[in-house]
Amino acid sequence: MSELVFRHAGKWDLVPQKEILYLESCNKLSKVVTVHREYFLSTPLQVLAEHLPADQFIKIHRRYIVSKLHIRGIGNTYILIADKELPISRQGRSELRDKYRMFV
């Protein structure tokens, strides 16, 4: 599946996966941040992750899943996506190393 369907302003939006920047767990909601807008869903982050291709999305923190297409930089404790710094956990850093050839 290359598109996900989200409800926004009383209508259903078809969102291509390539437009998703990142997903964030916000209390009991999940926030999907795309190139054009944000969607708030009652679906848990882990359930959303099951519908995303593992080769394109990386869980960098218990609260964040990011798209590899939109990563602009990687710091020691954060990742840069669309000028926003998102935290990286130790386990997330390990997953980044598995997905990328990180030369140190």
ChimeraX attribute file (.defattr): number of C-alpha atoms within 10 A of each C-alpha:
attribute: neighborCount
match mode: 1-to-1
recipient: residues
	/A:1	8
	/A:2	11
	/A:3	15
	/A:4	15
	/A:5	10
	/A:6	15
	/A:7	12
	/A:8	12
	/A:9	6
	/A:10	6
	/A:11	8
	/A:12	11
	/A:13	14
	/A:14	12
	/A:15	16
	/A:16	13
	/A:17	17
	/A:18	15
	/A:19	16
	/A:20	23
	/A:21	22
	/A:22	24
	/A:23	24
	/A:24	20
	/A:25	20
	/A:26	15
	/A:27	10
	/A:28	10
	/A:29	15
	/A:30	22
	/A:31	20
	/A:32	20
	/A:33	17
	/A:34	17
	/A:35	13
	/A:36	9
	/A:37	10
	/A:38	16
	/A:39	15
	/A:40	17
	/A:41	17
	/A:42	11
	/A:43	13
	/A:44	16
	/A:45	22
	/A:46	14
	/A:47	10
	/A:48	15
	/A:49	15
	/A:50	9
	/A:51	12
	/A:52	18
	/A:53	13
	/A:54	12
	/A:55	9
	/A:56	13
	/A:57	21
	/A:58	21
	/A:59	22
	/A:60	22
	/A:61	20
	/A:62	15
	/A:63	18
	/A:64	21
	/A:65	24
	/A:66	23
	/A:67	22
	/A:68	19
	/A:69	13
	/A:70	17
	/A:71	15
	/A:72	13
	/A:73	12
	/A:74	16
	/A:75	12
	/A:76	10
	/A:77	13
	/A:78	17
	/A:79	19
	/A:80	16
	/A:81	19
	/A:82	12
	/A:83	10
	/A:84	10
	/A:85	15
	/A:86	21
	/A:87	19
	/A:88	22
	/A:89	18
	/A:90	13
	/A:91	13
	/A:92	19
	/A:93	22
	/A:94	13
	/A:95	15
	/A:96	18
	/A:97	12
	/A:98	10
	/A:99	15
	/A:100	10
	/A:101	8
	/A:102	9
	/A:103	5
	/A:104	3
